[in-house]
Structure formats: C-alpha cells, structure tokens
Amino acid sequence: MALVLVRIDDRLIHGQVVGGWLPVIQAERIVVVSDTAATDALQVGLMRMAVPDHVAVDVLSLDDAVPALNKGAWGNERVMLLLPGLQELVWLVDLGAPITQVNLGGVHDAPGRTMVAPHLAFTMEERNILNRLFSRGIRFETRPLPGDVPVPIQELVPGLGRG
C-alpha cells in the first residue's frame, strides 16, 4: 500500500478531493477514518456516490483503521487517507500507522478556534497535537488544491517543535 496523500479535511469527501486531488495523485482507493462517518450509512453512501466508479471507498472507525493501516490491507494500491481532524491523526500515529507527511486541507472556524489561514482554524488542544506530531518528525503542509503553493504549517503556527 502506498499512502499517496494523507489529508485532514473536516468536510471529508467533497469537490476539492474528487475534482482536484484524485486526478493528480491517481489514488485507487480513498480510506476515510471517522468514527462518526463509519456509523452513518447515509453519509457512507453519499461519499461513495461522489467518487468515480474506478476509485474504491472505505469508511472505517479508528479501531478498524489502525490494524488495516499497519498490515497494509490494500496491497499495492495507491491510497488517499482522509481524516476529519487532528484527533484522528494523533490516534493513528500513536498506534503506529505509517504516516510521515500530512496535508491540512480544511479545519474550519468554530467556537474556540483561532484562524491561521482562510481554511484552517485550531483550538489550543489541536495546536498542541500539531506541535507533538511535528516534534516527532511528521511534516505538515497546507494547500487546498494540488496546484496551490504548499505552505509549511510552521509558517502559520510559529513555535512548532519547541515544546
């Protein structure tokens, strides 16, 4: 299994993912890891309908995703891993998932969040997660679409890796 893109986007599968990223990264499978989505048959069905027929979609709970990622469940397929937030990412990484680079596509504004870019807003807890993962060598960049200039997250969140 080749993780061709690990992306955090609270909208999960939507136009930027399907129309922007899929044609460029040529993923054969999208693996969505979300406890909420995995228990919502309607949401799973809508996500599958939004993706071209030649791209498989798996929607897994966190508990199901960890062993699948760690054992390379998708063989030699090109896989896009799509997560709704940083909490899911830290869970996967802490349990050994082979993640080294992450695209921050969309963590949108909500109460308790501070904007760092038009499509990114973090709580203090999320900033701490970013810092912890960054310190462990995981690299983060943000760009909504593959043609956009990638911005390293440390340019938007000063002090990463310093505590």
N, CA, C and O of each residue as an XYZ file, in Angstrom:
652
protein
N       0.853     -1.179      0.000
C       0.000      0.000      0.000
C       0.893      1.234      0.000
O       1.850      1.337      0.767
N       0.554      2.151     -0.870
C       1.253      3.429     -0.910
C       0.285      4.519     -0.469
O      -0.731      4.764     -1.120
N       0.612      5.172      0.644
C      -0.193      6.321      1.059
C       0.263      7.507      0.220
O       1.279      8.134      0.519
N      -0.496      7.812     -0.834
C      -0.094      8.883     -1.739
C      -0.500     10.252     -1.219
O       0.042     11.270     -1.650
N      -1.450     10.280     -0.295
C      -1.835     11.539      0.342
C      -2.550     11.220      1.644
O      -3.482     10.416      1.678
N      -2.101     11.860      2.711
C      -2.816     11.842      3.979
C      -3.325     13.258      4.145
O      -2.537     14.201      4.218
N      -4.636     13.412      4.206
C      -5.243     14.741      4.216
C      -6.232     14.851      5.371
O      -7.032     13.951      5.623
N      -6.150     15.978      6.061
C      -7.142     16.302      7.072
C      -8.068     17.334      6.471
O      -7.642     18.407      6.043
N      -9.344     16.990      6.449
C     -10.358     17.904      5.921
C     -11.677     17.559      6.596
O     -12.200     16.458      6.424
N     -12.207     18.490      7.357
C     -13.420     18.197      8.118
C     -14.643     17.981      7.241
O     -15.687     17.552      7.734
N     -14.531     18.271      5.953
C     -15.640     18.012      5.018
C     -15.564     16.619      4.404
O     -16.485     16.191      3.709
N     -14.460     15.911      4.662
C     -14.216     14.567      4.129
C     -14.252     14.592      2.602
O     -13.528     15.380      1.994
N     -15.066     13.760      1.969
C     -15.078     13.712      0.504
C     -15.973     14.835     -0.018
O     -17.152     14.929      0.324
N     -15.376     15.682     -0.856
C     -16.096     16.812     -1.445
C     -15.375     17.206     -2.726
O     -14.468     16.499     -3.165
N     -15.760     18.310     -3.324
C     -15.253     18.706     -4.639
C     -13.747     18.824     -4.743
O     -13.170     18.368     -5.730
N     -13.088     19.422     -3.758
C     -11.628     19.559     -3.834
C     -10.945     18.198     -3.851
O      -9.954     18.006     -4.555
N     -11.467     17.267     -3.088
C     -10.883     15.926     -3.030
C     -11.107     15.202     -4.354
O     -10.171     14.656     -4.937
N     -12.347     15.201     -4.822
C     -12.702     14.424     -6.019
C     -12.203     15.102     -7.298
O     -11.589     14.449     -8.142
N     -12.459     16.386     -7.446
C     -12.094     17.082     -8.682
C     -10.672     17.589     -8.711
O     -10.084     17.718     -9.785
N     -10.103     17.880     -7.548
C      -8.767     18.446     -7.503
C      -7.666     17.441     -7.252
O      -6.722     17.338     -8.034
N      -7.783     16.691     -6.154
C      -6.698     15.804     -5.743
C      -6.680     14.466     -6.484
O      -5.616     14.025     -6.918
N      -7.826     13.815     -6.638
C      -7.824     12.466     -7.241
C      -7.150     12.407     -8.611
O      -6.336     11.513     -8.842
N      -7.461     13.332     -9.529
C      -6.803     13.240    -10.842
C      -5.283     13.406    -10.781
O      -4.569     12.852    -11.617
N      -4.790     14.156     -9.809
C      -3.355     14.414     -9.711
C      -2.624     13.268     -9.021
O      -1.585     12.819     -9.504
N      -3.151     12.796     -7.908
C      -2.440     11.750     -7.147
C      -2.764     10.343     -7.640
O      -2.087      9.383     -7.272
N      -3.794     10.221     -8.468
C      -4.161      8.928     -9.055
C      -4.404      7.846     -8.005
O      -3.972      6.704     -8.160
N      -5.107      8.226     -6.929
C      -5.442      7.246     -5.895
C      -6.442      6.243     -6.453
O      -7.348      6.601     -7.206
N      -6.263      4.993     -6.075
C      -7.182      3.935     -6.458
C      -8.217      3.683     -5.369
O      -9.235      3.029     -5.594
N      -7.929      4.223     -4.173
C      -8.812      4.000     -3.038
C      -8.726      5.213     -2.113
O      -7.651      5.770     -1.889
N      -9.878      5.606     -1.587
C      -9.935      6.607     -0.522
C     -10.347      5.873      0.744
O     -11.365      5.181      0.774
N      -9.548      6.031      1.781
C      -9.875      5.457      3.070
C     -10.205      6.613      4.002
O      -9.331      7.401      4.365
N     -11.470      6.707      4.385
C     -11.935      7.719      5.324
C     -11.905      7.083      6.711
O     -12.451      5.999      6.917
N     -11.261      7.765      7.662
C     -11.206      7.259      9.030
C     -11.957      8.241      9.919
O     -11.473      9.329     10.231
N     -13.152      7.823     10.315
C     -14.023      8.674     11.135
C     -15.035      7.789     11.853
O     -15.830      7.099     11.215
N     -15.001      7.813     13.175
C     -15.991      7.044     13.930
C     -17.405      7.501     13.596
O     -18.317      6.682     13.484
N     -17.585      8.795     13.440
C     -18.918      9.338     13.151
C     -19.411      8.881     11.785
O     -20.533      8.391     11.661
N     -18.581      9.039     10.763
C     -18.988      8.650      9.409
C     -19.187      7.146      9.286
O     -20.096      6.694      8.589
N     -18.347      6.372      9.954
C     -18.419      4.910      9.838
C     -19.737      4.349     10.354
O     -20.131      3.252      9.958
N     -20.424      5.075     11.224
C     -21.694      4.593     11.766
C     -22.902      5.238     11.096
O     -24.032      5.061     11.551
N     -22.673      5.981     10.023
C     -23.751      6.691      9.329
C     -23.864      6.169      7.903
O     -23.148      6.623      7.012
N     -24.753      5.226      7.693
C     -24.896      4.579      6.387
C     -25.225      5.579      5.280
O     -24.750      5.431      4.154
N     -26.021      6.584      5.585
C     -26.358      7.595      4.583
C     -25.109      8.357      4.151
O     -24.879      8.549      2.957
N     -24.305      8.790      5.118
C     -23.084      9.518      4.794
C     -22.115      8.645      3.987
O     -21.493      9.118      3.035
N     -21.992      7.389      4.366
C     -21.121      6.470      3.627
C     -21.611      6.342      2.188
O     -20.812      6.393      1.253
N     -22.900      6.181      2.008
C     -23.467      6.057      0.669
C     -23.244      7.304     -0.168
O     -22.908      7.207     -1.348
N     -23.424      8.463      0.423
C     -23.207      9.719     -0.300
C     -21.746      9.891     -0.696
O     -21.447     10.357     -1.795
N     -20.839      9.516      0.197
C     -19.418      9.625     -0.147
C     -19.074      8.700     -1.306
O     -18.333      9.085     -2.211
N     -19.601      7.498     -1.284
C     -19.310      6.549     -2.375
C     -19.874      7.047     -3.704
O     -19.262      6.856     -4.755
N     -21.043      7.685     -3.651
C     -21.645      8.218     -4.873
C     -20.845      9.389     -5.446
O     -20.888      9.620     -6.654
N     -20.127     10.120     -4.621
C     -19.392     11.308     -5.063
C     -18.073     10.976     -5.754
O     -17.459     11.842     -6.377
N     -17.640      9.728     -5.645
C     -16.334      9.326     -6.153
C     -16.521      8.535     -7.450
O     -17.472      7.760     -7.562
N     -15.631      8.715     -8.431
C     -15.735      7.926     -9.669
C     -15.729      6.425     -9.373
O     -15.131      5.971     -8.398
N     -16.407      5.668    -10.235
C     -16.549      4.226    -10.040
C     -15.224      3.478     -9.920
O     -15.157      2.454     -9.240
N     -14.172      3.972    -10.567
C     -12.887      3.258    -10.547
C     -12.092      3.485     -9.253
O     -11.014      2.918     -9.080
N     -12.622      4.308     -8.354
C     -11.959      4.572     -7.075
C     -12.785      3.928     -5.967
O     -13.964      4.243     -5.805
N     -12.173      3.035     -5.212
C     -12.854      2.378     -4.097
C     -12.888      3.326     -2.900
O     -12.009      4.173     -2.738
N     -13.911      3.173     -2.069
C     -14.043      3.986     -0.864
C     -14.284      3.054      0.325
O     -15.194      2.225      0.310
N     -13.456      3.209      1.346
C     -13.656      2.511      2.611
C     -13.861      3.575      3.675
O     -13.122      4.558      3.730
N     -14.854      3.381      4.514
C     -15.103      4.291      5.632
C     -14.976      3.454      6.899
O     -15.799      2.580      7.169
N     -13.928      3.738      7.670
C     -13.581      2.897      8.811
C     -13.607      3.680     10.114
O     -13.366      4.886     10.144
N     -13.902      2.971     11.175
C     -13.738      3.538     12.511
C     -12.242      3.584     12.820
O     -11.436      2.951     12.137
N     -11.889      4.332     13.845
C     -10.484      4.378     14.266
C      -9.983      2.991     14.646
O      -8.876      2.604     14.272
N     -10.782      2.257     15.375
C     -10.371      0.922     15.811
C     -10.126     -0.024     14.638
O      -9.240     -0.876     14.706
N     -10.899      0.120     13.569
C     -10.715     -0.739     12.398
C      -9.576     -0.255     11.504
O      -8.943     -1.055     10.815
N      -9.315      1.046     11.514
C      -8.305      1.606     10.624
C      -6.886      1.243     11.038
O      -6.046      0.964     10.183
N      -6.612      1.241     12.323
C      -5.246      1.018     12.791
C      -4.691     -0.322     12.303
O      -3.621     -0.339     11.693
N      -5.375     -1.447     12.547
C      -4.791     -2.708     12.057
C      -4.711     -2.761     10.535
O      -3.771     -3.336      9.986
N      -5.677     -2.173      9.855
C      -5.651     -2.183      8.390
C      -4.439     -1.418      7.861
O      -3.755     -1.884      6.950
N      -4.178     -0.250      8.432
C      -3.026      0.543      8.003
C      -1.719     -0.144      8.364
O      -0.785     -0.170      7.561
N      -1.650     -0.688      9.540
C      -0.400     -1.300      9.998
C      -0.050     -2.580      9.240
O       1.127     -2.917      9.111
N      -1.043     -3.286      8.748
C      -0.725     -4.511      7.995
C      -0.761     -4.297      6.481
O      -0.581     -5.250      5.723
N      -0.994     -3.053      6.028
C      -1.005     -2.783      4.592
C      -2.146     -3.471      3.885
O      -1.944     -4.136      2.869
N      -3.348     -3.316      4.416
C      -4.522     -4.057      3.956
C      -4.861     -3.862      2.478
O      -5.593     -4.673      1.911
N      -4.359     -2.830      1.853
C      -4.766     -2.544      0.483
C      -3.679     -2.867     -0.525
O      -3.643     -2.303     -1.619
N      -2.796     -3.776     -0.152
C      -1.782     -4.274     -1.081
C      -0.964     -3.163     -1.710
O      -0.422     -2.304     -1.016
N      -0.882     -3.190     -3.036
C      -0.091     -2.200     -3.768
C      -0.920     -1.019     -4.260
O      -0.449     -0.221     -5.070
N      -2.136     -0.909     -3.778
C      -2.984      0.195     -4.231
C      -2.450      1.549     -3.767
O      -1.789      1.669     -2.735
N      -2.763      2.554     -4.568
C      -2.461      3.946     -4.210
C      -3.632      4.449     -3.367
O      -4.768      4.502     -3.839
N      -3.349      4.816     -2.123
C      -4.391      5.122     -1.154
C      -4.302      6.576     -0.700
O      -3.232      7.069     -0.345
N      -5.453      7.250     -0.720
C      -5.597      8.553     -0.075
C      -6.264      8.298      1.264
O      -7.354      7.731      1.330
N      -5.599      8.721      2.332
C      -6.153      8.600      3.677
C      -6.759      9.945      4.037
O      -6.076     10.969      4.013
N      -8.034      9.939      4.368
C      -8.775     11.174      4.620
C      -9.328     11.147      6.035
O     -10.075     10.243      6.409
N      -8.947     12.156      6.817
C      -9.336     12.240      8.228
C     -10.077     13.547      8.480
O      -9.751     14.563      7.866
N     -11.071     13.542      9.375
C     -11.804     14.783      9.652
C     -11.076     15.754     10.567
O     -11.418     16.936     10.599
N     -10.065     15.280     11.322
C      -9.409     16.188     12.258
C      -8.107     15.642     12.798
O      -7.714     14.508     12.523
N      -7.453     16.481     13.574
C      -6.161     16.122     14.160
C      -6.273     15.044     15.227
O      -5.315     14.303     15.450
N      -7.420     14.938     15.893
C      -7.579     13.906     16.915
C      -7.460     12.515     16.297
O      -6.839     11.625     16.877
N      -8.052     12.333     15.126
C      -7.947     11.041     14.443
C      -6.500     10.774     14.025
O      -6.018      9.645     14.123
N      -5.821     11.804     13.563
C      -4.429     11.643     13.147
C      -3.550     11.207     14.307
O      -2.782     10.254     14.178
N      -3.651     11.886     15.427
C      -2.780     11.548     16.554
C      -3.076     10.128     17.056
O      -2.161      9.416     17.470
N      -4.321      9.722     17.022
C      -4.692      8.361     17.415
C      -3.976      7.351     16.523
O      -3.363      6.403     17.014
N      -4.059      7.560     15.207
C      -3.434      6.628     14.265
C      -1.917      6.590     14.434
O      -1.315      5.516     14.458
N      -1.306      7.761     14.552
C       0.153      7.830     14.684
C       0.608      7.180     15.988
O       1.586      6.432     16.008
N      -0.103      7.467     17.070
C       0.281      6.881     18.362
C       0.204      5.358     18.355
O       0.912      4.697     19.115
N      -0.643      4.805     17.509
C      -0.775      3.350     17.428
C       0.030      2.742     16.276
O      -0.161      1.583     15.905
N       0.934      3.556     15.722
C       1.906      3.013     14.778
C       1.589      3.129     13.306
O       2.312      2.557     12.490
N       0.542      3.843     12.924
C       0.228      3.974     11.499
C       1.397      4.656     10.777
O       1.995      5.590     11.311
N       1.719      4.196      9.577
C       2.895      4.688      8.856
C       2.652      6.037      8.174
O       2.568      6.112      6.948
N       2.542      7.085      8.964
C       2.245      8.421      8.446
C       3.442      9.322      8.723
O       3.895      9.438      9.861
N       3.950      9.962      7.661
C       5.104     10.849      7.822
C       4.841     12.258      7.327
O       5.538     13.193      7.722
N       3.842     12.424      6.464
C       3.537     13.742      5.910
C       2.029     13.895      5.804
O       1.324     12.951      5.447
N       1.533     15.105      6.119
C       0.097     15.356      6.159
C      -0.220     16.666      5.455
O       0.456     17.677      5.646
N      -1.261     16.624      4.638
C      -1.809     17.827      4.022
C      -2.973     18.302      4.876
O      -3.923     17.557      5.116
N      -2.895     19.538      5.328
C      -4.001     20.143      6.080
C      -4.873     20.878      5.074
O      -4.553     21.985      4.642
N      -5.984     20.241      4.708
C      -6.848     20.796      3.673
C      -7.924     21.699      4.200
O      -8.209     22.733      3.596
N      -8.532     21.341      5.313
C      -9.600     22.163      5.849
C      -9.969     21.785      7.266
O     -10.516     20.710      7.514
N      -9.668     22.666      8.187
C     -10.132     22.574      9.575
C     -10.763     23.932      9.818
O     -10.073     24.907     10.116
N     -12.056     23.987      9.690
C     -12.738     25.275      9.586
C     -13.070     25.908     10.932
O     -13.074     25.259     11.978
N     -13.345     27.192     10.852
C     -13.590     28.001     12.042
C     -14.834     27.525     12.790
O     -15.836     27.129     12.195
N     -14.729     27.578     14.102
C     -15.822     27.226     15.007
C     -15.487     27.855     16.354
O     -14.359     28.303     16.561
N     -16.441     27.896     17.263
C     -16.142     28.461     18.584
C     -14.930     27.778     19.225
O     -14.812     26.553     19.202
N     -14.039     28.583     19.794
C     -12.849     28.064     20.445
C     -11.667     27.883     19.516
O     -10.588     27.489     19.960
N     -11.848     28.161     18.241
C     -10.768     28.006     17.264
C     -10.214     29.376     16.873
O     -10.936     30.373     16.861
N      -8.945     29.404     16.561
C      -8.282     30.612     16.084
C      -7.843     30.384     14.639
O      -7.182     29.394     14.328
N      -8.217     31.307     13.769
C      -7.869     31.190     12.352
C      -6.367     31.401     12.153
O      -5.778     32.319     12.724
N      -5.758     30.544     11.339
C      -4.371     30.736     10.936
C      -4.256     30.886      9.419
O      -3.223     31.317      8.908
N      -5.310     30.530      8.714
C      -5.415     30.669      7.261
C      -6.913     30.635      6.938
O      -7.710     30.224      7.782
N      -7.307     31.054      5.744
C      -8.745     31.065      5.435
C      -9.449     29.720      5.601
O     -10.660     29.686      5.821
N      -8.724     28.626      5.500
C      -9.306     27.283      5.591
C      -8.817     26.503      6.812
O      -9.090     25.310      6.938
N      -8.098     27.175      7.707
C      -7.555     26.479      8.880
C      -7.772     27.279     10.151
O      -7.438     28.461     10.227
N      -8.335     26.614     11.142
C      -8.516     27.205     12.468
C      -8.299     26.088     13.482
O      -8.795     24.975     13.307
N      -7.554     26.390     14.543
C      -7.206     25.372     15.518
C      -7.567     25.793     16.928
O      -7.493     26.969     17.283
N      -7.960     24.812     17.724
C      -8.096     25.021     19.163
C      -6.691     24.917     19.775
O      -5.741     24.524     19.098
N      -6.574     25.265     21.032
C      -5.284     25.116     21.703
C      -4.892     23.642     21.764
O      -3.718     23.308     21.602
N      -5.853     22.764     21.995
C      -5.562     21.325     22.013
C      -5.017     20.859     20.657
O      -4.072     20.073     20.604
N      -5.612     21.343     19.566
C      -5.141     20.961     18.234
C      -3.736     21.509     17.961
O      -2.921     20.841     17.325
N      -3.460     22.709     18.435
C      -2.101     23.255     18.299
C      -1.098     22.375     19.056
O       0.012     22.137     18.581
N      -1.498     21.900     20.227
C      -0.629     21.005     20.992
C      -0.399     19.691     20.256
O       0.711     19.160     20.265
N      -1.445     19.164     19.616
C      -1.303     17.938     18.820
C      -0.346     18.191     17.645
O       0.546     17.385     17.384
N      -0.535     19.302     16.947
C       0.362     19.651     15.841
C       1.809     19.703     16.327
O       2.709     19.149     15.696
N       2.013     20.367     17.442
C       3.350     20.520     17.986
C       3.960     19.159     18.328
O       5.119     18.890     18.011
N       3.176     18.316     18.970
C       3.655     16.987     19.358
C       4.039     16.141     18.141
O       5.090     15.499     18.123
N       3.179     16.151     17.136
C       3.447     15.359     15.939
C       4.596     15.950     15.123
O       5.421     15.213     14.581
N       4.648     17.268     15.037
C       5.733     17.938     14.335
C       7.067     17.588     14.998
O       8.054     17.314     14.316
N       7.086     17.598     16.323
C       8.303     17.259     17.077
C       8.726     15.816     16.848
O       9.900     15.479     16.997
N       7.776     14.968     16.486
C       8.080     13.552     16.216
C       8.493     13.317     14.762
O       8.697     12.177     14.343
N       8.613     14.403     14.000
C       9.109     14.281     12.630
C       8.049     14.254     11.551
O       8.381     14.136     10.371
N       6.796     14.360     11.916
C       5.746     14.404     10.894
C       5.733     15.803     10.297
O       5.760     16.799     11.020
N       5.691     15.864      8.990
C       5.699     17.141      8.283
C       4.283     17.484      7.834
O       3.541     16.637      7.336
N       3.939     18.736      8.025
C       2.618     19.244      7.663
C       2.778     20.356      6.647
O       3.651     21.215      6.772
N       1.922     20.325      5.644
C       1.811     21.449      4.734
C       0.332     21.687      4.493
O      -0.501     20.802      4.686
N       0.031     22.892      4.071
C      -1.356     23.180      3.760
C      -1.463     23.713      2.349
O      -0.664     24.538      1.906
N      -2.457     23.225      1.668
C      -2.874     23.737      0.366
C      -4.192     23.055      0.039
O      -4.298     21.829      0.068
N      -5.171     23.850     -0.264
C      -6.473     23.260     -0.571
C      -6.463     22.365     -1.813
O      -7.117     21.322     -1.836
N      -5.715     22.777     -2.850
C      -5.676     22.037     -4.105
C      -4.235     21.766     -4.505
O      -3.336     22.507     -4.106
N      -3.998     20.719     -5.284
C      -2.621     20.361     -5.622
C      -1.884     21.443     -6.412
O      -0.655     21.502     -6.356
N      -2.584     22.284     -7.133
C      -1.937     23.350     -7.890
C      -1.581     24.565     -7.054
O      -0.875     25.455     -7.528
N      -2.059     24.616     -5.815
C      -1.735     25.721     -4.923
C      -0.313     25.554     -4.388
O       0.213     24.443     -4.313
N       0.289     26.668     -4.023
C       1.628     26.623     -3.443
C       1.530     26.025     -2.043
O       0.767     26.526     -1.217
N       2.291     24.958     -1.756
C       2.241     24.386     -0.409
C       2.897     25.327      0.605
O       3.959     25.898      0.355
N       2.238     25.470      1.744
C       2.760     26.311      2.820
C       3.066     25.405      4.004
O       2.168     24.739      4.519
N       4.336     25.369      4.447
C       4.649     24.585      5.647
C       3.889     25.145      6.839
O       3.813     26.362      7.013
N       3.334     24.275      7.653
C       2.482     24.717      8.757
C       3.238     25.581      9.756
O       2.632     26.430     10.410
N       4.540     25.388      9.888
C       5.290     26.207     10.839
C       5.317     27.679     10.443
O       5.628     28.532     11.274
N       4.995     27.993      9.186
C       4.880     29.398      8.783
C       3.586     30.020      9.303
O       3.506     31.238      9.463
N       2.582     29.200      9.564
C       1.289     29.694     10.051
C       1.137     29.547     11.553
O       0.405     30.310     12.182
N       1.817     28.582     12.126
C       1.750     28.332     13.564
C       3.175     28.395     14.122
O       3.844     27.370     14.253
N       3.629     29.603     14.447
C       5.014     29.745     14.933
C       5.247     28.935     16.209
O       4.337     28.734     17.012
N       6.478     28.482     16.371
C       6.864     27.788     17.595
C       6.702     26.287     17.542
O       6.972     25.614     18.538
N       6.269     25.729     16.415
C       6.129     24.272     16.347
C       7.489     23.614     16.578
O       8.518     24.068     16.079
N       7.456     22.551     17.336
C       8.661     21.791     17.612
C       9.498     22.339     18.749
O      10.593     21.843     19.014
N       8.990     23.357     19.422
C       9.771     23.965     20.505
C       9.159     23.719     21.866
O       9.404     24.489     22.794
N       8.375     22.676     22.010
C       7.835     22.419     23.353
C       6.513     21.785     23.376
O       5.970     21.527     24.450
